[in-house]
């Protein structure tokens, strides 16, 4: 599965008041693994930025004066997200702003308006977090603390920075590195089974290889992460 973790920064909170996107950040994952491919652009909104919004992301209109308009990066953005499952925290907010930009793009080009959902699936990681942790704070900062993800370098919100952090949070919420490790183990086991089947079972007792201290310590760290993510509901540490 191809997923794109997406975040935006905007001039304010309300699309209906004419607020615009000023930054888009996307991180690509394939089969739950970040590929290293990203999409990132600052965007000139041709309007002022609310003081409250500027305090959150520290982006000013002056910093955006030489940046492209949305219509100049729209095709590159759509090509990057096309056909992917988008992972977005509080998806209605970002999708609403992107759809507004796409509507304005259609008017500019004299083309029918597009919507993000016509090109992508959307998974709202905030709704997922609320299902996993009902009655608790589920913003990005709270989730980082809950899952032990370092966000100390996050002094201000930023679209690409937040998309990278959200990718880590999403993987932790949905199985994290433990799932990847189990996948690797399964693939390795199938390869070993194929070799043994092809050659026939060797005679004599099979060797028993004990884990070394470093491997035992790594295993203990993994168990602690899984136990914390499950809210202490795992059985094997006990």
PENOR-V593617 format. One record per backbone hydrogen bond with DSSP energy under -0.5 kcal/mol. CO is the residue of the C=O (numbers start at 1). NH is the residue of the N-H. If there is no record, write none. Layout:
CO	NH
CO	NH
//
This chain:
1	3
1	31
2	85
3	29
4	6
4	87
5	27
7	25
9	22
9	23
11	50
13	15
14	17
14	19
15	18
20	11
22	43
23	9
24	41
25	7
26	39
27	5
28	35
28	36
29	3
30	33
33	30
37	28
39	26
41	24
43	45
50	54
51	55
52	56
53	56
53	57
54	58
56	157
58	60
60	64
61	64
62	65
64	67
68	44
69	72
69	73
70	73
70	74
73	77
74	78
75	79
76	80
77	81
78	82
81	84
84	86
84	121
85	4
86	88
86	123
87	6
88	90
88	91
88	125
88	126
90	93
90	94
91	95
92	96
93	97
94	98
95	99
96	100
97	101
98	102
99	103
100	104
101	105
102	106
103	107
104	108
105	109
106	110
106	111
115	118
116	119
116	120
119	83
121	86
122	124
123	88
123	125
124	128
125	129
126	130
127	131
128	132
129	133
133	136
139	143
140	144
141	145
142	146
143	147
144	148
144	149
145	148
148	150
151	154
153	155
158	162
159	163
160	164
161	165
162	166
163	167
164	168
165	169
166	170
167	171
168	172
169	173
170	174
171	176
172	175
175	178
175	179
176	179
176	180
177	181
178	182
179	183
180	184
181	185
182	186
183	187
184	188
185	189
186	190
187	191
188	192
189	193
190	194
191	195
192	196
193	197
194	198
195	199
196	200
207	209
208	210
212	216
213	217
214	218
215	219
216	220
217	221
218	222
219	223
220	224
221	225
222	226
223	227
224	228
225	229
226	230
227	232
228	231
235	238
//
